[in-house]
Every structure is written in structure tokens, then in C-alpha cells.
């Protein structure tokens, strides 16, 4: 029982920690906890259709293989695009519609919670199967990666809702940029043709983190509530 509780704790810790971090960043006009919780739970739920679609593609022959190019297709399309697409749907048709989504930075906050919901449930499943070492490794890789992809998506989705932006173009940018980074991250792990390329996984993770950090800083600094808190 103690071992099980430890595994569950290790699984949940990175998602909870990053949720607290991004919630703390939203200091000028904090989003309602009920909407954030729903976004997180919808992120968890988005795993179900993603798994169904990924399994379908894999079962008809588009899984990881000895082919460099088919593995690339699997990483970028079957996994990267599929997972980010269902996260995107949860963001677009839930939080995006709320009146509380009232500045671009909110896109980052809500997308992060959706992404962390997905990452936390996925992490739990992997860790319960693979053990403590898997949990520790994913604490510093897969979960932060999902968070960074969420921030990248949320940056563009946040901008899309407000004047001065091409809504359709921004929404597509958010989905496709997140999918591309996700696909690249997975591809360098999945491909076995050139094992040395695996090191680029960490390069993609660092790149995604740097992009997400700049995105957070930019929209945080541009918050319309920075000098006018509507709650004061």
C-alpha cells in the first residue's frame, strides 16, 4: 500500500506543482478555480479519444517501425497532432467560451491546465505500470513537455480571441505549433535508426521551455489588468 501511495504521489506531484506555478503567474486577474478545475479534468478526459485514435492508426500499420519516415509520421501525426488536437478541442469549446477568458494571458492559463490534466493522468498510467524510476524520469521530461506545449498553444489561442488578431490563423498556429513541438519531442525518442539523435529530445524540451517562458513573460507583461485590477 505504501508503495502504491508513493507511486501515485510521484505521478501527481509534477502536474500539481506546475498548476500552482501557472496559477500564481496569473496574479492580476485570477481565473475562477471551478473553470480551471474543469479544464484540468477535461484534459484528463481528452486522453480517451486520443488513445482510441492512436490505437486505430497503429492497428492499421502506422505505428513505430524500422522505417525512419513511418516513425516520423507516427510521432508527428498519430501522436503529436492527435493528442494536441483533443486538448485543443477541450480548450476551444470550454474555457474559450467563458466571459472570464478576458485577456490573452488567459489562453496560456487555461491551455496549461488542460495540458496538465492530460499529462497527469497519462503520467499516472505510465508510473503505475513502470514504477518509481519512470515516475522520476517523467517528472523532469514528459510532464514539463506537455506543460510547455500547452503554453505554446495557449499563447496563440489567447491572442485569437481579441481585436487585432486573425482568429482562425491564430487558432491554427496554436494547434500546429504545439503539435509540431510535441511530434519532434516524441520522434527523437521513438526513432531507432540513429540512436545518437535521441539527445535532440532534450534539445526540443529546452527549446519548448524557452518559448513557453518568453510567451508567459510577454502576455503577463501585456496584461490589461496589470494596472487595473477589476477586483479592487
N, C-alpha and C positions, 0 to 999 in steps of 0.2 A: 504493500500500500504506500509506504514512504517513497519507494522508487517511482511509483506511478504519479504521486503528487509532485515529485521533483521534476519529472518529465513534463507534466502539464504546466508547472510553473515556468520552466525554461522555455517552453513553447509560447506561452502568452506574454512573457516579460518584454521582448523587443517591440511587439506591436503596441502594448500598453504604454511603454516608455515613449515611443515616437508619437503616439496620440497626444500624450501630455505635452510633449515638446511643441507640436504644431498648434495645439490649443493655446499654449502660453504665448506663442507668437502673435496670435490674433487679439492683441491687447486693447485695440481702440474701439472695436465694436464686436464683442464676442458673440459667436453663433449659439443659438439655443441648444442645450445639451440633448434634448429629445430628438432634434433633427440630426445632430451628429451621431447619436447612438443608432438611429435608424439607418444612416448612411453606412456606418460600420457593419451593421447586421446585413444590409443589402450587399455589401462587399463580400461577406461570408457566403451569402446565398448565391452570388454570381459564380461561385466555384461549380455549382451543379450543372448549369448549361455548358460551361466551359469544358468540363470533363466529358460530357456527352459528345460534344462536337469534336474534341481532340481524339477521343476513342474511335469515333466514326472514321476520321481521316486516317488514323493509324491502322484500323482494321482493313481499310481498302488499299493499303500499301504505301501510305505517305508518312511513315514513321522514321525514326533514326535508322540509317543504314550505312553500308560501306561506301555509298556514293556521297561525295562531298556536297554535290549540288542538291540531292534529295534531302540530305540532312539540313542544309541551309533552308530549304523550303519548309521543312518541318519546324525549324526553330523560329523563323520569321513569320510564317503564315499560320501554321497549325497551332503553335503555342503562343508566340508573341502577340499576333493580331487577335487571335480568338480570346485570350484572357483579357487583353486591354479593351476589346470591343464590349464584352459583357460588363466590365467595370464602367466603361463609358455610358452604357445604357442606364445603369443604376444611378449614375451622377446626373445624366441629362434629364431623366424622367422622374427624378425625385427632388433632390436639393435645388437643382437649377430652376425649378418652377416656384420655389418659395419666395415670398417677399423679403425674407431675411437674407436672401442672397442679393445683397445690395451694393457690392463693390467687387472689383476684380480679384482682390485677395481672397475673397470667399471661395472662389473656384479652387484655389490651392488647398484651403482648409477642408472643404467637402471631398475633393478628389483624394486627398491624403487619407481621410477616414474610410472611404470606400476601398482604397488600395490596401490599407492596413487590415481591414476586415478580411479581405481575400487572403492576404499574406498570413494572418494569424491562424485562420482555420487550416490553410494549406500547411503551415508550419507544424501545427498540432498533429496532423495526419502523418507527416514525414517523421517527426520526432518519436511518436508512439511506435512507429514501425522500425526506425533506425537506431534509436537510443540517444543517450546523452551527448555523445560526440557529434552526432548530426545536429542536435539542438544548438550546441555551442558554435559550430561552424556556420549554421544558417542565421544565427543571431547577428553575425557580422557581415553576412553576404546577402542571402536571398531576401530577408525581410527588409533591410535597408534599401535593397534594389527596388522592391515593389513600392516602397515609400517614395523613392526618387522618381520612379516612372509616374506615380500619381501626381507629384508636384509638377512635373513637366506637362502632363495632361491638363491639370487644373489651371496652370498659368494661361493657357490659350482658351480654355473653356471660360475662365473668369473674364478675360478680355472680350469674349464674343458677345456677352450679354449687354454691353454698354455702348453708348454712342461713340462713333469714330472707328468702329471695327466692322469688318465684313464677317457677319455672324457665321455663315456657312464655312467660309475659308478658315476661320479660327477654330471652329469645332473640328474640322477635318485635320488641321495641323495638330491639335491636341491629341487626337486619336492616333494619327500616323506617326508622330514623333515618339510618343510613348511606346507604340508597337515596335518601331524600329530599334529603339534602345533596348527594349525587352528582348527582341529577337536576337540582337547582336550579343547580348549578355549570355543568352542560352546557347547560341550557336557555338561559341568558343568552348563551352563546356561539353556540348554534345558531340562535336566532330572528333573522330578518332584518326583521321588520315594524317594529321600533323600535330602530334601531342604537344609540341612546344607552343602551339598557338593558344593553348589553354590559359597561358599567362595573360592574354588580352582580356579575359573575363574580368580581371581586376582592373584593367585599364578602363573598360566600359563602366564598371561600377564607380570608379573615381570620377570619370567624366560626367556620369549621370548625377552624382552628388554635387559636383561643382556647378553644373547647370541648375540644379534644383536650389542650391544655396543662393545663386545670383537671382533666380526667379523670386524666391521668398523675399530677399532684401529689396528688390525693385518694387514689387507690389506692396510690400509692407511700408516702404518709404512714401509711396504714392497714395496711401490710404486717404480716402476723402474724409475720414473721421479722425485723422491724426491731430487736428487742432480743433475739432468739434465733436465731442462725444455726445451722441444723441441721448445717452442715458443720464447725463449730468444736468 
